[in-house]
Amino acid sequence: VRVERSEDQLSVGEGSSAAEVSSRAELTTAVLNLVRQGVEQGTVRLMDYRGDVESDLAGACLEVAQEDPLGAYAVESIKYDYVRVISHYEANIYITYRRTQEQVAAIAKVTGSSAIRTELRAALAEFRGEVVLQISYFNEDEEYIRELARQAYYETPVAALGEPGIAVTLYPDQATGYRRIVEIRLAYSRPADELRRLSVELATAAETLTGALTAYSEGDESLRAAYNALRGTATYIPALSENQGEAANTAWHALVAGEADSEGMALAFALLCQRQGRECMVVRGTLDGLPHFWNIIRLENGEYRHVDASRADGFALSDAQLLSQGYAWDREDSNIPLCGEQPAVQTEEQTETDVFVENKN
């Protein structure tokens, strides 16, 4: 007598991979596990099941497909059938996906705004068109994610070569639970290969410029030197209105093309500060009611000051000084630090740095 296993029949013996469940909660978990594994057809065994098999199967499949973040993101549909086998039920689950396993595997798990911005900065630096995040303890909306993407853009000046269009989709779309999958699509105005080339040109220009400032790499003198070097390299031009041609609003325009508006000057200064390992952020606001960009730096003594590289007297200014000169910004934004009321004192060494940089340029 020879006995062989039939490949087209359900395996029910010892060692079977079929999940065994006895409650609705366990049934839902079993279906979700099939989705996590990317299984297109799986078996669930209902042992000593006291619930309504038909109703619970329908509910579990619907819950996974529509209410679980991964199911809502990856699954197109879930179908099922079941049979009674002596003392238990065996359900066959059929899953159709709208995402590949590569897309599912690429989902990054994060918690908190800082981690979200970190993932976005990495995507922007590589000019990727999509970022998918599984976020824990998330109770925000699409605009919250779009704002974090804008922040990440200005925190990545070497790749800030034109702010991309940002489309955000939440899974599930209704606010349920504390976990959500967030799909962020980034639409760039130029091909990725061209953006990478421009980014390399920009990085080279920034490295060359900061390399000339190594003698002033300690203390606040390095910040003043970078400010003067930028002003000696780039000419400030007012922001172009629509229909006046391409905007000069990137660090590439400042450090490679040699002229930029306030946004380009602010991004260029932020890049030079990053090259020196100094804390610097780009601020979006207005000057005399018109959109304007500048920076905030952190000094050696821990205080913060404004820097506007579009003007000759724009280094190390306080909040009061900017407000008196027609600047305005979101002063309720907790991400923007307060800048001291007293202007930073320019040391003798800083004055020597200014002369050196101006003469060099």
C-alpha positions as CSV (number, residue, x, y, z in Angstrom):
1,V,0.0,0.0,0.0
2,R,1.3,3.4,-0.9
3,V,-0.2,6.6,0.5
4,E,0.6,10.1,-0.9
5,R,-0.7,13.5,0.1
6,S,-3.0,15.1,-2.5
7,E,-1.7,18.6,-3.3
8,D,-5.1,20.0,-4.2
9,Q,-6.9,19.1,-1.0
10,L,-6.9,21.0,2.3
11,S,-4.3,19.8,4.8
12,V,-6.0,19.1,8.2
13,G,-3.5,16.8,9.8
14,E,-0.9,17.6,12.5
15,G,1.5,20.2,11.4
16,S,-1.0,22.1,9.2
17,S,-0.3,25.8,8.7
18,A,-4.0,26.6,9.2
19,A,-4.7,29.0,12.1
20,E,-7.0,27.7,14.8
21,V,-9.4,30.2,16.4
22,S,-12.2,30.0,18.9
23,S,-13.5,33.6,19.1
24,R,-14.4,36.5,16.8
25,A,-11.3,38.4,18.1
26,E,-9.0,35.5,17.2
27,L,-10.7,35.2,13.9
28,T,-10.0,38.8,13.0
29,T,-6.4,38.5,14.1
30,A,-6.0,35.3,11.9
31,V,-7.3,37.1,8.8
32,L,-5.1,40.1,9.5
33,N,-2.1,37.8,9.8
34,L,-2.8,36.5,6.3
35,V,-2.7,40.1,5.1
36,R,0.6,40.8,6.9
37,Q,2.1,37.7,5.2
38,G,0.8,38.7,1.8
39,V,-1.2,35.4,1.5
40,E,-3.7,35.3,-1.4
41,Q,-5.5,32.2,-0.2
42,G,-5.4,30.9,3.4
43,T,-7.3,28.6,5.7
44,V,-8.6,29.3,9.2
45,R,-9.9,26.5,11.4
46,L,-12.7,27.4,13.8
47,M,-12.5,25.0,16.8
48,D,-15.2,24.8,19.5
49,Y,-16.6,28.0,17.9
50,R,-19.7,29.2,19.7
51,G,-20.4,32.3,17.6
52,D,-22.3,32.8,14.4
53,V,-19.7,31.6,11.8
54,E,-21.3,33.3,8.8
55,S,-21.7,36.6,10.6
56,D,-18.3,36.6,12.3
57,L,-16.5,35.7,9.1
58,A,-18.2,38.6,7.2
59,G,-17.5,41.0,10.0
60,A,-13.8,40.0,10.5
61,C,-13.1,40.3,6.7
62,L,-14.8,43.7,6.6
63,E,-13.0,44.9,9.6
64,V,-9.6,43.9,8.3
65,A,-10.3,45.4,4.8
66,Q,-11.7,48.7,5.9
67,E,-10.8,49.5,9.5
68,D,-7.3,48.1,10.0
69,P,-4.6,50.5,8.6
70,L,-2.7,47.8,6.8
71,G,-5.8,46.3,5.3
72,A,-7.2,49.6,4.3
73,Y,-3.9,50.5,2.5
74,A,-3.0,47.1,0.9
75,V,-6.2,45.1,0.4
76,E,-8.6,45.4,-2.6
77,S,-11.1,42.8,-1.3
78,I,-11.5,39.8,1.0
79,K,-13.8,36.9,0.2
80,Y,-14.5,33.7,2.1
81,D,-16.2,30.3,2.1
82,Y,-16.4,27.7,4.8
83,V,-17.4,24.1,5.4
84,R,-18.2,21.9,8.4
85,V,-15.6,19.2,9.0
86,I,-17.0,16.8,11.7
87,S,-16.6,18.9,14.8
88,H,-15.2,22.2,13.5
89,Y,-15.4,24.6,10.6
90,E,-12.7,25.4,8.1
91,A,-12.9,28.7,6.3
92,N,-11.0,29.6,3.1
93,I,-10.0,33.2,2.9
94,Y,-9.3,34.8,-0.5
95,I,-7.5,38.1,-0.6
96,T,-6.9,40.5,-3.5
97,Y,-4.3,43.1,-3.0
98,R,-3.8,46.6,-4.6
99,R,-0.3,47.0,-3.2
100,T,2.8,44.8,-3.9
101,Q,4.7,43.1,-1.1
102,E,7.6,45.4,-1.9
103,Q,5.3,48.4,-1.1
104,V,4.1,46.8,2.1
105,A,7.6,45.9,3.2
106,A,8.7,49.5,2.6
107,I,6.3,51.0,5.1
108,A,8.3,52.7,7.8
109,K,7.0,52.5,11.4
110,V,7.3,55.9,13.3
111,T,6.0,57.7,16.3
112,G,6.0,61.4,16.7
113,S,6.5,64.5,14.5
114,S,10.3,64.3,14.7
115,A,10.4,60.8,13.3
116,I,8.0,61.7,10.6
117,R,10.2,64.6,9.5
118,T,13.2,62.4,9.6
119,E,11.6,60.0,7.1
120,L,10.5,62.8,4.9
121,R,13.9,64.4,4.9
122,A,15.4,61.1,3.7
123,A,12.8,60.9,0.9
124,L,13.4,64.5,-0.2
125,A,17.2,64.0,-0.2
126,E,16.7,61.1,-2.6
127,F,13.9,62.8,-4.6
128,R,11.6,59.8,-4.0
129,G,8.0,60.2,-5.1
130,E,6.4,58.3,-2.3
131,V,6.7,57.9,1.4
132,V,4.4,55.5,3.4
133,L,4.5,55.6,7.1
134,Q,2.7,53.5,9.9
135,I,2.3,56.1,12.7
136,S,1.4,55.1,16.2
137,Y,-0.6,57.4,18.5
138,F,-1.8,59.5,15.6
139,N,-4.8,61.7,15.8
140,E,-4.0,64.4,13.2
141,D,-5.2,65.2,9.7
142,E,-3.8,65.6,6.2
143,E,-2.8,69.2,6.7
144,Y,-0.7,68.3,9.7
145,I,1.3,65.9,7.5
146,R,1.6,68.5,4.7
147,E,3.0,71.0,7.2
148,L,5.6,68.5,8.4
149,A,6.6,67.8,4.8
150,R,7.1,71.6,4.3
151,Q,9.3,71.7,7.4
152,A,11.3,68.7,6.2
153,Y,11.8,70.5,2.8
154,Y,13.4,73.6,4.5
155,E,15.4,71.3,6.8
156,T,17.0,69.7,3.7
157,P,18.5,72.7,1.8
158,V,20.9,70.6,-0.3
159,A,17.8,69.0,-1.9
160,A,15.4,71.9,-1.7
161,L,15.3,72.6,-5.4
162,G,11.7,73.6,-5.7
163,E,9.0,72.6,-3.2
164,P,7.2,69.5,-4.5
165,G,3.4,69.1,-4.6
166,I,2.3,67.2,-1.6
167,A,-0.7,64.8,-1.6
168,V,-1.6,62.9,1.6
169,T,-3.9,60.0,2.1
170,L,-4.8,58.4,5.5
171,Y,-5.7,54.7,5.9
172,P,-8.3,54.2,7.1
173,D,-9.7,57.6,6.1
174,Q,-12.0,57.8,9.2
175,A,-10.3,58.6,12.5
176,T,-10.4,55.3,14.3
177,G,-7.8,53.7,16.5
178,Y,-4.4,55.0,17.4
179,R,-2.5,53.6,14.4
180,R,-2.8,55.0,10.9
181,I,-0.9,54.4,7.6
182,V,-0.1,57.6,5.9
183,E,0.7,57.7,2.2
184,I,2.6,60.8,1.1
185,R,3.1,61.5,-2.6
186,L,5.7,64.1,-3.7
187,A,5.4,65.6,-7.2
188,Y,8.5,67.4,-8.3
189,S,8.7,70.0,-11.1
190,R,11.7,68.4,-12.7
191,P,12.9,64.8,-13.3
192,A,14.7,63.1,-10.4
193,D,17.9,62.7,-12.5
194,E,18.1,66.4,-13.2
195,L,17.4,67.2,-9.5
196,R,20.2,64.9,-8.4
197,R,22.6,66.6,-10.7
198,L,21.7,70.0,-9.4
199,S,22.0,68.8,-5.9
200,V,25.5,67.5,-6.5
201,E,26.5,70.9,-8.0
202,L,25.0,72.7,-5.0
203,A,26.8,70.4,-2.5
204,T,30.1,71.0,-4.3
205,A,29.7,74.7,-4.2
206,A,28.8,74.7,-0.5
207,E,31.7,72.5,0.3
208,T,34.1,74.8,-1.6
209,L,32.8,77.9,0.2
210,T,32.8,76.5,3.7
211,G,36.3,75.0,3.0
212,A,37.6,78.6,2.7
213,L,36.2,79.4,6.2
214,T,38.1,76.7,8.1
215,A,40.2,79.4,10.0
216,Y,36.9,80.6,11.5
217,S,35.3,77.2,12.3
218,E,35.1,77.8,16.0
219,G,32.5,79.8,17.9
220,D,30.1,82.3,16.5
221,E,32.8,83.7,14.1
222,S,32.0,80.8,11.8
223,L,28.4,81.9,11.5
224,R,29.4,85.5,10.8
225,A,31.9,84.2,8.2
226,A,29.3,82.1,6.5
227,Y,26.9,85.1,6.4
228,N,29.5,87.3,4.8
229,A,30.7,84.6,2.4
230,L,27.2,84.1,1.2
231,R,26.6,87.8,0.6
232,G,29.9,87.9,-1.3
233,T,28.9,85.0,-3.5
234,A,25.2,85.7,-4.2
235,T,23.3,88.9,-5.2
236,Y,19.9,89.3,-3.6
237,I,17.0,89.8,-6.0
238,P,13.4,90.4,-5.0
239,A,11.1,87.4,-5.4
240,L,9.6,87.1,-8.9
241,S,5.9,87.3,-9.3
242,E,4.0,84.8,-11.5
243,N,4.5,85.1,-15.2
244,Q,8.0,86.7,-14.8
245,G,10.0,83.5,-15.4
246,E,11.6,80.9,-13.1
247,A,11.8,81.8,-9.5
248,A,15.4,82.0,-8.0
249,N,14.2,80.5,-4.7
250,T,16.8,77.7,-4.0
251,A,20.2,77.5,-2.5
252,W,21.4,76.4,-6.0
253,H,20.5,79.8,-7.3
254,A,22.4,81.5,-4.6
255,L,25.6,79.4,-4.5
256,V,25.8,78.2,-8.1
257,A,23.9,80.8,-10.3
258,G,25.0,83.7,-8.1
259,E,21.7,85.4,-7.4
260,A,18.6,84.4,-5.4
261,D,15.5,85.8,-3.7
262,S,15.1,85.7,0.1
263,E,14.0,82.1,0.1
264,G,17.1,81.1,-1.9
265,M,19.4,83.1,0.4
266,A,17.9,81.6,3.5
267,L,18.2,78.0,2.2
268,A,21.8,78.7,1.2
269,F,22.7,80.1,4.6
270,A,21.0,77.1,6.3
271,L,23.1,74.8,4.1
272,L,26.4,76.6,5.0
273,C,25.5,76.3,8.7
274,Q,24.7,72.6,8.3
275,R,28.2,72.1,6.7
276,Q,29.7,73.7,9.9
277,G,27.5,71.6,12.2
278,R,25.7,74.7,13.5
279,E,22.0,74.9,14.4
280,C,20.0,77.0,11.9
281,M,16.4,77.0,10.7
282,V,14.6,78.7,7.8
283,V,11.7,81.0,8.9
284,R,8.8,81.9,6.6
285,G,7.1,85.2,7.3
286,T,6.5,88.6,5.7
287,L,8.4,91.9,5.4
288,D,6.3,94.9,4.9
289,G,3.4,92.6,4.2
290,L,5.1,90.6,1.4
291,P,6.3,87.0,1.7
292,H,9.9,86.9,3.0
293,F,12.3,84.2,4.3
294,W,15.2,84.4,6.7
295,N,17.0,82.3,9.3
296,I,17.3,81.8,13.1
297,I,20.7,80.6,14.4
298,R,21.8,79.4,17.8
299,L,24.8,81.2,19.3
300,E,27.5,79.6,21.5
301,N,25.9,81.0,24.6
302,G,22.6,79.2,23.8
303,E,20.7,82.3,22.7
304,Y,19.0,82.5,19.4
305,R,19.2,85.3,16.8
306,H,17.6,86.2,13.4
307,V,19.8,86.3,10.3
308,D,18.6,87.8,7.0
309,A,21.2,87.2,4.4
310,S,19.3,89.4,1.9
311,R,20.5,92.5,3.7
312,A,23.9,93.9,4.7
313,D,22.9,94.6,8.3
314,G,20.9,91.4,8.8
315,F,23.2,89.4,11.1
316,A,22.3,88.4,14.7
317,L,19.1,90.5,15.2
318,S,16.6,90.2,18.0
319,D,12.8,89.8,17.8
320,A,12.3,93.4,18.8
321,Q,14.7,94.6,16.0
322,L,12.8,92.6,13.4
323,L,9.4,93.7,14.5
324,S,10.4,97.3,14.5
325,Q,11.6,96.9,10.8
326,G,8.4,95.5,9.5
327,Y,9.0,91.7,9.8
328,A,6.2,89.4,10.9
329,W,6.0,85.7,11.5
330,D,3.9,83.2,13.5
331,R,5.0,84.0,17.0
332,E,2.7,81.3,18.4
333,D,4.6,78.5,16.6
334,S,6.4,76.6,19.3
335,N,9.0,75.4,16.7
336,I,10.3,79.0,16.3
337,P,12.5,80.0,19.3
338,L,12.4,83.4,20.9
339,C,15.4,85.6,20.0
340,G,16.8,87.8,22.8
341,E,15.9,91.4,23.0
342,Q,19.6,92.6,23.0
343,P,21.6,92.4,19.8
344,A,24.6,90.1,19.9
345,V,27.8,91.9,20.5
346,Q,30.2,91.8,17.5
347,T,33.7,90.8,18.8
348,E,37.0,92.1,17.5
349,E,37.6,88.6,16.1
350,Q,34.3,88.8,14.2
351,T,35.3,92.1,12.7
352,E,38.5,90.6,11.5
353,T,36.5,87.7,10.0
354,D,34.3,90.2,8.1
355,V,37.3,91.9,6.6
356,F,38.9,88.6,5.6
357,V,35.8,87.2,3.8
358,E,35.1,90.5,2.1
359,N,38.6,90.8,0.8
360,K,38.6,87.1,-0.3
361,N,35.5,87.5,-2.3
